[in-house]
Amino acid sequence: MNIKWNYKIDLADEKVFSEIEKDREIEIPQNLVNLIKEGNAATPERYKFIVGSTERVIGAILSFNRNEADTDTVFTALSVIDNKSLMPFAIDPFGNYICMDLQKCTVVFWDHETGDVFSTDKELDSFMDSLY
């Protein structure tokens, strides 16, 4: 992935990944860990993507820092998404989450109003490479 990031906040503690894994009883894929380390709380320069026939946008990658007051965090997302096979990693400007489906290893769009999940049919690296 060759992504230019805007407004990045450095990751404060890499132990956060193992803490989330233990708490949620999941395993976060290494490519997602790498993405967060590279773009924690940042907005990618290319941020549009398609789900079905609808254009969507990434507002920002979620911050994985605890006690972050100025940006959206993964901890808020995890508190509202009950499905433990969904690992939120980004948010759109409207409060919907972009997640990795850990069972299918694909990126999905989670609608915060309905809880409905829509697949992009792309693995993480392909999804990030497809942003425009």
LOMAR-267390 format. One line per 8 residues: number of its first residue (from 1); their letters; for each residue x, z, y of N, C-alpha, C, O, CB. Coordinates in steps of 0.1 Angstrom, whole numbers, padded with zeros to 4 digits. Each point is the difference from the previous one (the first is absolute). Glycine has a CB too. Layout:
N
NUM) a) X,Z,Y,X,Z,Y,X,Z,Y,X,Z,Y,X,Z,Y; ... $
% end
This chain:
132
1) mnikwnyk) 0008,0000,-0012,-0008,0000,0012,0009,0000,0012,0009,0008,0002,-0028,0004,-0014; 0016,-0021,0021,0007,-0001,0013,-0010,0002,0011,-0006,-0010,0005,0024,-0006,-0015; -0020,0028,0013,-0011,0004,0010,0006,0006,0012,0009,0009,0000,-0025,-0005,-0019; 0011,-0008,0031,0004,0006,0012,-0010,0011,0003,-0012,-0003,0000,0023,-0018,0009; -0007,0033,-0006,-0009,0011,0002,0000,0005,0015,0011,-0001,0007,-0007,0008,-0031; -0015,-0004,0029,-0002,0006,0013,-0004,0014,-0001,-0009,0004,-0008,0003,-0027,0018; 0011,0032,-0001,-0004,0014,0001,0003,0009,-0012,-0008,0009,-0003,-0010,-0017,0018; 0028,0005,-0022,0004,0008,-0012,0003,0014,0003,0007,0003,0010,0001,-0024,-0021 $
9) idladekv) -0012,0030,0003,0004,0014,0000,0008,0003,-0013,-0005,-0002,-0011,-0016,0009,0025; 0033,-0002,-0012,0008,0003,-0012,-0007,0009,-0010,-0007,0010,0004,0027,-0014,0010; -0018,0002,-0027,-0006,0008,-0010,0008,0014,0000,0012,0000,0000,-0019,-0020,-0014; 0000,0031,0016,0006,0013,0001,0006,0005,-0013,0010,0007,0000,-0026,-0003,0019; 0009,-0006,-0030,0004,0006,-0013,-0004,-0009,-0011,-0012,-0001,-0003,0010,0024,0013; 0012,-0028,-0018,-0003,-0008,-0011,-0007,0007,-0012,-0005,-0006,-0009,0024,-0008,0016; -0019,0027,-0006,-0006,0008,-0011,-0015,-0002,0000,-0007,0004,-0009,0026,0013,0010; -0024,-0022,0010,-0015,-0002,0002,-0006,-0008,-0012,-0011,0002,-0004,0014,0000,0029 $
17) fseiekdr) 0005,-0012,-0030,-0005,-0008,-0010,-0002,0008,-0013,-0010,-0002,-0007,0022,-0018,0017; -0002,0028,-0014,-0002,0008,-0012,-0011,0010,0001,-0007,0004,-0009,0031,-0008,0004; -0026,0009,0017,-0010,0010,0003,-0014,-0006,-0002,-0009,0006,-0006,0024,0006,0022; -0017,-0024,-0011,-0013,-0007,-0001,-0002,-0004,-0015,-0011,0001,-0005,0013,-0010,0029; 0009,0004,-0030,-0001,-0003,-0015,-0005,0012,-0008,-0009,-0001,-0009,0027,-0016,0012; -0012,0028,0000,-0003,0012,-0008,-0015,0005,0003,-0007,0003,-0009,0031,0004,0010; -0027,-0007,0012,-0014,0004,0004,-0011,-0009,-0005,-0010,0005,-0004,0021,0005,0024; -0008,-0023,-0020,-0011,-0010,-0004,0002,-0004,-0015,-0009,-0007,-0005,0008,-0001,0029 $
25) eieipqnl) 0011,0013,-0030,0003,-0004,-0014,0001,-0015,-0002,-0007,-0006,-0008,-0005,0027,0001; 0020,-0027,0016,0002,-0015,0000,0015,-0003,0001,0008,0010,0001,-0030,-0013,0010; 0026,-0009,-0012,0013,-0005,0002,0000,-0011,0011,-0007,-0010,-0002,0014,0016,-0022; 0000,-0004,0035,0000,-0009,0011,0011,-0011,-0004,0012,0004,-0002,-0020,0014,0019; 0004,-0030,-0017,0010,-0011,-0004,0012,0000,0011,-0002,0003,0011,-0017,-0016,-0022; 0030,0010,0006,0012,0000,0008,-0001,-0010,0012,0005,0003,0011,0009,0003,-0031; -0020,-0018,0018,-0001,-0009,0011,-0009,0005,0011,0002,-0003,0012,0001,-0015,-0028; -0013,0027,0013,-0008,0006,0010,0008,0011,0007,-0001,0002,0012,-0020,-0006,-0025 $
33) vnlikegn) 0029,0012,0006,0009,0010,0006,0009,-0007,0010,0002,0004,0011,-0003,0010,-0032; 0007,-0025,0017,0009,-0008,0008,-0007,-0005,0013,0006,0001,0011,0007,-0008,-0031; -0025,0002,0018,-0008,-0004,0012,-0002,0011,0010,0001,-0002,0012,-0012,-0015,-0027; 0007,0029,0010,-0002,0011,0009,0013,0004,0007,0000,0003,0012,-0019,0005,-0027; 0030,-0007,0007,0012,0004,0006,0004,-0010,0012,0006,0004,0010,0001,0006,-0032; -0010,-0023,0019,0003,-0010,0010,-0009,-0001,0012,0004,-0002,0011,0005,-0011,-0030; -0022,0016,0017,-0010,-0002,0011,-0009,0012,0002,-0011,-0002,0004,0012,-0021,-0009; 0004,0035,0003,-0009,0012,0002,-0006,0000,0014,0007,0000,0010,0008,0013,-0027 $
41) aatperyk) -0028,-0012,0017,-0008,0001,0012,0001,-0012,0009,-0004,0000,0012,0007,0024,-0013; 0003,-0035,-0003,0003,-0012,0008,-0011,-0010,-0002,-0008,0000,-0009,0032,0004,0008; -0024,-0014,0010,-0009,-0011,0000,0009,-0013,-0003,0009,-0002,0007,-0026,0013,0009; 0013,-0018,-0027,0008,-0012,-0002,-0003,-0011,0010,-0011,-0001,0005,0011,0006,-0030; 0010,-0012,0029,-0001,-0011,0010,-0011,-0010,-0005,-0009,-0004,0008,0033,0007,-0001; -0024,-0006,-0019,-0011,-0008,-0006,-0009,0009,-0007,0004,0008,-0009,0010,-0029,0006; -0027,0022,0007,-0009,0010,-0005,-0014,-0004,-0005,-0008,0008,-0004,0020,0006,0020; -0014,-0027,-0016,-0013,-0005,-0005,0001,-0004,-0015,0010,-0004,-0005,-0016,-0004,0028 $
49) fivgster) -0006,0010,-0030,-0001,-0004,-0014,-0014,-0003,-0003,-0009,0003,0008,0029,0011,-0014; -0022,-0021,-0006,-0013,-0004,-0004,-0005,0008,-0012,0008,0002,-0009,-0003,-0025,0018; -0017,0027,-0009,-0007,0007,-0011,-0012,-0009,-0003,-0009,0000,0008,0018,0024,-0003; -0010,-0031,-0016,-0011,-0009,-0002,0001,-0011,0010,0010,-0008,0000,-0024,0026,-0010; 0004,-0019,0019,0000,-0010,0010,0001,0007,0014,-0003,-0007,0010,-0010,-0009,-0025; 0016,0029,0015,0000,0007,0013,0014,0004,0004,0008,0005,-0008,-0030,0004,0002; 0025,-0012,0019,0013,0004,0005,0000,0014,0004,-0010,0005,0006,0014,-0028,0003; 0006,0030,-0013,0002,0015,0002,0013,0002,0007,0008,-0010,0001,-0022,0016,-0021 $
57) vigailsf) 0017,0006,0025,0012,0003,0007,0006,0013,-0004,-0008,0009,-0003,0001,-0023,0022; 0020,0015,-0019,0006,0013,-0002,0003,0006,0014,0006,-0006,0009,0005,-0001,-0031; -0017,0019,0025,0003,0006,0013,0013,0007,-0001,0008,-0001,0010,-0032,0005,-0006; 0028,0002,-0015,0013,0007,-0002,0001,0004,-0014,-0010,0002,-0007,0010,0006,0031; 0013,-0007,-0028,0003,0007,-0012,-0003,0015,0002,0004,0005,0011,0014,-0023,-0018; -0023,0025,-0002,-0003,0014,0001,0013,0008,0001,0010,-0004,-0006,-0031,0001,-0006; 0021,0013,0020,0012,0009,0001,0000,0009,-0013,-0011,0006,-0003,0011,-0007,0029; 0011,0003,-0032,0001,0009,-0011,0007,0013,0004,0005,0007,-0008,-0004,-0027,-0008 $
65) nrneadtd) 0000,0022,0029,0005,0013,0005,-0011,0010,0002,-0011,-0003,0004,0029,-0010,0008; -0015,0025,-0017,-0010,0011,0002,0000,0004,0014,0010,-0002,0008,-0005,0010,-0031; -0016,-0003,0028,-0002,0006,0013,0002,-0011,0011,0004,0003,0011,0003,0019,-0020; -0010,-0034,0006,0001,-0011,0010,-0013,0000,0008,-0011,-0001,-0006,0026,-0013,-0009; -0014,0015,0028,-0011,0001,0009,-0004,-0013,0007,-0011,-0002,0004,0017,0026,-0001; 0004,-0033,-0002,-0002,-0012,0008,-0004,-0013,-0008,0000,-0010,0006,0015,0021,0010; -0017,-0010,-0029,-0002,-0012,-0007,-0009,0004,-0013,-0001,0012,-0003,0023,-0023,0011; -0027,0001,-0014,-0008,0002,-0012,0010,0003,-0012,0010,-0006,-0001,-0028,-0010,0009 $
73) tvftalsv) 0014,0026,-0016,0008,0004,-0011,-0006,-0003,-0014,-0012,-0001,-0001,0022,0019,0016; -0001,-0018,-0025,-0005,-0002,-0013,-0008,0012,-0005,-0008,-0001,-0009,0028,-0013,0004; -0017,0026,0011,-0007,0012,-0005,-0015,0000,0004,-0008,0004,-0008,0030,0008,0011; -0025,-0018,0009,-0014,-0002,0003,-0007,-0010,-0009,-0011,0003,-0005,0017,0002,0029; 0001,-0016,-0027,-0005,-0010,-0009,-0003,0006,-0014,-0010,-0002,-0006,0022,-0016,0019; -0002,0026,-0018,-0002,0005,-0013,-0011,0010,-0001,-0006,0002,-0011,0030,-0005,0007; -0027,0010,0015,-0011,0009,0000,-0014,-0006,0000,-0010,0006,-0004,0025,0009,0017; -0016,-0028,-0009,-0013,-0007,-0001,-0001,-0010,-0011,-0012,-0004,-0003,0011,0007,0027 $
81) idnkslmp) 0011,-0007,-0030,0000,-0009,-0012,0000,0008,-0013,0011,0005,-0003,0000,-0024,0017; -0022,0020,-0020,0000,0008,-0013,0006,-0007,-0012,0005,0007,-0009,-0026,0003,0018; 0021,-0023,-0009,0006,-0008,-0011,0015,0002,0000,0007,-0006,0008,-0027,-0011,-0007; 0025,0024,-0011,0014,0003,-0001,0008,-0013,-0004,0013,0001,0001,-0018,0023,-0006; -0001,-0034,0001,0008,-0012,-0004,0002,-0009,0013,0007,-0010,-0001,-0017,0010,-0022; 0004,0004,0034,0003,-0007,0013,0010,0008,0008,-0003,0012,0003,-0020,-0022,-0003; 0034,0004,0004,0010,0006,0008,0000,-0006,0014,0005,-0011,0002,0009,0016,-0022; -0020,0001,0030,-0001,-0005,0013,0014,-0001,0007,0008,0009,-0002,-0031,0000,0004 $
89) faidpfgn) 0026,-0020,0005,0013,-0002,0006,-0001,-0005,0014,0009,0000,0008,0001,-0003,-0030; -0022,-0002,0026,-0002,-0006,0013,-0015,0002,0005,-0008,0003,-0009,0027,-0020,0005; -0021,0015,0017,-0014,0002,0005,-0002,-0012,0010,0009,-0005,0006,-0008,0031,-0009; -0014,-0030,0003,-0003,-0010,0010,-0005,0007,0013,-0002,0012,0000,-0004,-0029,-0018; 0003,0010,0029,-0004,0007,0012,-0014,0006,-0001,-0004,0007,0010,0018,-0023,0002; -0021,0014,-0023,-0014,0005,-0001,-0001,0011,-0010,-0012,0005,-0003,0004,-0028,0009; 0019,0028,-0011,-0001,0012,-0009,0000,-0004,-0015,-0002,0009,-0008,-0009,0003,0027; 0012,-0024,-0022,0000,-0004,-0014,0015,0000,-0005,0009,-0001,0008,-0030,-0014,-0005 $
97) yicmdlqk) 0023,0017,-0016,0013,0002,-0005,0004,-0012,-0009,-0008,-0006,-0007,0005,0031,0008; 0016,-0028,0000,0006,-0010,-0009,0007,0008,-0010,0009,0009,0003,-0007,-0027,0015; -0005,0016,-0031,0006,0008,-0011,0006,-0008,-0010,-0002,-0012,-0001,-0016,0029,0005; 0026,-0010,-0012,0005,-0007,-0013,-0008,0006,-0011,-0002,0012,-0002,0025,-0015,0011; -0029,-0006,-0017,-0007,0004,-0012,0010,0002,-0010,0006,-0009,-0005,-0027,-0004,0011; 0024,0026,-0010,0011,0003,-0009,-0003,-0005,-0014,0010,-0001,-0008,-0005,0021,0022; -0017,-0022,-0018,-0003,-0005,-0013,0003,-0015,-0002,0005,-0005,-0010,-0022,0023,0008; 0013,-0025,0013,0001,-0015,-0001,0013,-0005,0008,0003,-0011,-0001,-0028,0010,-0001 $
105) ctvvfwdh) 0032,0010,0009,0012,-0003,0008,-0003,-0011,0010,0008,-0009,0003,0006,0015,-0022; -0026,-0005,0025,-0004,-0010,0010,-0004,0008,0013,-0004,0012,-0001,-0004,-0029,-0016; 0008,0010,0028,-0004,0005,0013,-0015,-0002,0001,-0006,-0010,-0002,0029,0006,0013; -0030,0015,-0006,-0014,0000,0002,-0004,0005,0014,0008,0007,0006,-0012,-0004,-0031; -0008,-0007,0029,-0005,0004,0013,-0011,0010,-0003,-0010,-0003,-0007,0016,-0019,0019; -0005,0034,-0006,-0010,0011,-0003,-0009,0002,0013,0006,0003,0010,0010,0008,-0027; -0029,-0014,0016,-0009,0001,0011,-0004,0015,0002,-0006,0006,-0009,-0002,-0030,0005; 0011,0029,0016,-0002,0015,0002,-0015,0003,0001,-0004,0012,-0002,0026,-0011,0013 $
113) etgdvfst) -0030,-0011,-0008,-0015,0003,0002,-0007,0001,-0013,-0010,0007,-0002,0011,-0018,0024; 0003,0002,-0032,-0007,-0001,-0013,0008,0005,-0012,-0006,0003,-0010,-0006,-0022,0020; 0025,0020,-0008,0009,0003,-0011,0002,-0012,-0010,0007,0002,-0010,-0015,0022,0012; 0003,-0035,0002,0002,-0012,-0008,0015,-0005,0001,0006,0002,0010,-0030,-0009,-0006; 0028,0001,-0015,0014,-0004,-0001,0000,-0015,-0002,-0007,-0006,-0009,0014,0028,-0001; 0001,-0030,0017,0001,-0014,0000,0014,-0004,-0003,0009,0004,0007,-0028,-0007,0009; 0022,-0005,-0026,0013,-0003,-0004,0006,-0012,0008,-0008,-0009,0003,0003,0018,-0026; 0017,-0008,0026,0007,-0012,0006,0006,-0009,-0011,0004,-0011,0002,0002,0025,0018 $
121) dkeldsfm) -0007,-0009,-0033,0006,-0007,-0011,0015,-0003,0001,0005,-0009,-0006,-0028,-0001,0003; 0030,0019,0011,0014,-0002,0002,0007,0013,-0003,-0005,0011,0003,0001,-0029,0014; 0016,0017,-0023,0009,0011,-0002,0006,0003,0014,-0001,-0008,0009,0006,0003,-0034; 0000,0017,0026,0005,0005,0013,0009,-0010,0007,-0002,-0003,0012,-0001,0026,-0020; 0014,-0027,0001,0010,-0008,0007,-0007,-0014,0004,0003,-0004,0011,0015,0015,-0025; -0026,-0017,0006,-0007,-0012,0003,-0009,0002,0012,-0001,-0008,0009,0002,0000,-0033; -0008,0019,0024,-0009,0004,0011,0007,0001,0013,-0004,-0006,0010,-0011,0018,-0026; 0026,-0005,0016,0008,0002,0013,0006,-0014,0004,0000,-0003,0012,0005,0027,-0018 $
129) dsly) -0001,-0032,-0003,0006,-0013,0003,-0011,-0009,0005,0003,-0010,0008,0014,0013,-0025; -0030,-0001,0014,-0010,-0009,0004,-0006,0004,0014,-0009,-0008,0005,0004,0005,-0029; 0009,0014,0030,-0005,0003,0013,0003,-0011,0010,0011,-0006,-0001,-0009,0031,-0004; -0011,-0027,0014,0002,-0010,0010,-0004,0005,0014,0001,-0007,0010,-0004,-0011,-0027 $
% end
